[in-house]
Amino acid sequence: MRALTIGVVLLLAASVYADDKEKTEWQKVAPKGSGVEVQFPGKATGKETKAGTQYVLETMGGKGAYLLMTSPLPAKIDITNKDNVKKILDGGRDGGVKALKGKLVTDKDIKIGKFPGRAIDVDTDLGLYRSRVYLTETQMIQVIVFGPKKFSEGDDAKKFLDSLKISE
């Protein structure tokens, strides 16, 4: 009886250890000089271009993705000027919906600290595109989740979108 109890305890311990190994390891990404930080549910691949910095983590065999993009603005902007901020964010929203050939589902003003932004969800033939776009005086910052609706609305997607920090 005692041997059976020890066997069950060892089996349970092994299954708990296996579950821990399968849990997602979140990794912080903070592009140099951007004042931006976000947590990815795995190792993202980054590249820098003249148009900015982009980090991507594909999942589900390429059917889902997490993205961070930081893009320098052509000129410094006054983020307290609500009309200009609205014009920039509206233009980004409209261009995104058109490029995705989708239907706008959510369009909501948001903020991180003093930085204005927009939450945009677009329903497309390929899935749900969820984007959070923020403006600083010198850059546009986007965190994006794209994939099947269940994936894009899941806990990991929410954690990723909510993990963005801006400290410019």
C-alpha positions as CSV (number, residue, x, y, z in Angstrom):
1,M,0.0,0.0,0.0
2,R,2.8,2.4,0.9
3,A,4.6,1.7,-2.4
4,L,1.3,2.5,-4.3
5,T,1.0,5.8,-2.4
6,I,4.6,6.7,-3.2
7,G,4.0,5.8,-6.9
8,V,0.9,8.0,-7.1
9,V,2.7,11.0,-5.4
10,L,5.6,10.6,-7.8
11,L,3.2,10.5,-10.8
12,L,1.4,13.6,-9.6
13,A,4.7,15.4,-9.1
14,A,5.8,14.5,-12.6
15,S,2.6,15.7,-14.1
16,V,2.8,19.1,-12.2
17,Y,6.4,19.5,-13.4
18,A,5.4,18.7,-17.0
19,D,2.5,21.2,-16.8
20,D,5.0,23.9,-15.6
21,K,7.3,23.2,-18.5
22,E,4.4,23.6,-21.0
23,K,3.4,27.0,-19.6
24,T,4.3,30.0,-21.7
25,E,7.5,31.8,-20.8
26,W,6.8,35.5,-21.3
27,Q,9.7,37.6,-22.5
28,K,10.2,41.3,-22.3
29,V,11.1,43.2,-25.4
30,A,12.3,46.8,-25.1
31,P,13.6,48.3,-28.4
32,K,16.7,50.4,-27.7
33,G,16.0,54.1,-27.3
34,S,12.2,53.7,-27.9
35,G,11.0,54.1,-24.3
36,V,8.7,51.1,-25.0
37,E,8.4,47.8,-23.3
38,V,6.1,44.9,-24.0
39,Q,5.8,41.2,-22.9
40,F,5.6,38.5,-25.6
41,P,4.4,35.0,-24.8
42,G,7.6,33.5,-26.3
43,K,10.7,34.7,-28.2
44,A,9.9,37.4,-30.7
45,T,12.1,38.1,-33.8
46,G,13.0,41.7,-34.3
47,K,14.3,43.9,-37.1
48,E,15.1,47.6,-37.4
49,T,14.6,49.6,-40.6
50,K,14.4,53.2,-41.5
51,A,10.6,52.9,-41.0
52,G,11.1,51.8,-37.4
53,T,11.4,48.7,-35.3
54,Q,9.2,45.6,-35.6
55,Y,9.1,42.5,-33.4
56,V,7.0,39.5,-34.4
57,L,6.0,36.3,-32.7
58,E,4.2,33.9,-35.0
59,T,2.1,31.1,-33.5
60,M,-0.3,28.4,-34.5
61,G,1.7,27.5,-37.6
62,G,1.6,31.1,-38.9
63,K,-2.2,31.5,-38.3
64,G,-1.7,33.8,-35.4
65,A,0.8,36.5,-34.6
66,Y,1.8,39.1,-31.9
67,L,3.5,42.3,-33.2
68,L,5.2,45.3,-31.7
69,M,5.9,48.2,-34.1
70,T,7.5,51.5,-33.3
71,S,7.7,54.1,-36.1
72,P,9.3,57.5,-36.0
73,L,7.0,60.4,-36.9
74,P,8.1,62.7,-39.8
75,A,7.8,65.7,-37.4
76,K,7.3,66.2,-33.7
77,I,3.7,66.5,-32.7
78,D,1.8,68.1,-29.8
79,I,0.0,65.1,-28.2
80,T,-2.1,67.6,-26.2
81,N,-3.7,68.9,-29.4
82,K,-6.8,66.6,-29.5
83,D,-7.8,67.6,-33.1
84,N,-4.4,66.7,-34.5
85,V,-4.2,63.5,-32.5
86,K,-7.7,62.5,-33.7
87,K,-6.8,63.2,-37.3
88,I,-3.7,61.0,-37.1
89,L,-5.4,58.1,-35.3
90,D,-8.5,58.3,-37.6
91,G,-6.1,58.1,-40.6
92,G,-4.4,55.1,-39.2
93,R,-7.7,53.4,-38.5
94,D,-9.1,54.1,-41.9
95,G,-5.9,53.0,-43.7
96,G,-5.8,49.8,-41.6
97,V,-9.4,48.8,-42.3
98,K,-9.0,49.5,-46.0
99,A,-5.7,47.6,-46.2
100,L,-7.2,44.6,-44.3
101,K,-10.4,44.7,-46.4
102,G,-12.2,44.1,-43.2
103,K,-15.1,45.5,-41.1
104,L,-14.4,47.8,-38.1
105,V,-15.6,46.1,-34.9
106,T,-14.1,48.3,-32.2
107,D,-12.9,51.9,-32.3
108,K,-12.2,53.4,-28.9
109,D,-10.0,56.2,-27.6
110,I,-7.5,54.9,-24.9
111,K,-4.4,56.2,-23.1
112,I,-1.2,55.0,-21.4
113,G,-0.3,57.7,-19.0
114,K,-0.2,61.0,-21.0
115,F,0.0,59.2,-24.4
116,P,-3.2,59.1,-26.4
117,G,-4.1,56.0,-28.4
118,R,-6.8,54.0,-30.1
119,A,-8.1,50.5,-29.7
120,I,-9.1,49.1,-33.1
121,D,-10.5,45.7,-33.8
122,V,-11.1,44.7,-37.4
123,D,-12.9,41.5,-38.5
124,T,-11.3,40.1,-41.7
125,D,-11.6,37.0,-43.8
126,L,-8.4,35.6,-42.1
127,G,-9.4,36.4,-38.5
128,L,-9.6,39.2,-36.0
129,Y,-7.0,42.0,-36.1
130,R,-6.7,43.7,-32.7
131,S,-4.5,46.8,-32.6
132,R,-3.6,49.3,-29.9
133,V,-2.0,52.4,-31.4
134,Y,-0.4,55.1,-29.3
135,L,1.3,58.4,-30.1
136,T,4.2,60.1,-28.4
137,E,5.7,63.4,-29.6
138,T,8.1,61.6,-31.8
139,Q,6.8,58.1,-32.6
140,M,3.8,55.9,-33.3
141,I,3.7,52.7,-31.3
142,Q,1.5,49.7,-32.1
143,V,0.8,46.4,-30.4
144,I,-1.1,44.0,-32.6
145,V,-2.6,40.5,-32.2
146,F,-3.9,38.8,-35.4
147,G,-5.5,35.4,-35.9
148,P,-8.6,33.4,-35.3
149,K,-11.2,35.1,-33.1
150,K,-10.7,32.7,-30.2
151,F,-6.9,33.3,-30.3
152,S,-7.2,37.1,-30.7
153,E,-9.6,37.4,-27.8
154,G,-7.8,34.9,-25.6
155,D,-6.1,35.5,-22.3
156,D,-2.6,35.6,-23.8
157,A,-3.7,38.2,-26.4
158,K,-5.2,40.3,-23.7
159,K,-2.1,40.0,-21.5
160,F,0.1,40.9,-24.5
161,L,-1.9,44.0,-25.5
162,D,-2.2,45.2,-21.8
163,S,1.6,44.7,-21.1
164,L,2.7,47.7,-23.2
165,K,4.5,50.4,-21.2
166,I,5.7,53.7,-22.6
167,S,8.1,55.9,-20.7
168,E,9.4,58.5,-23.2
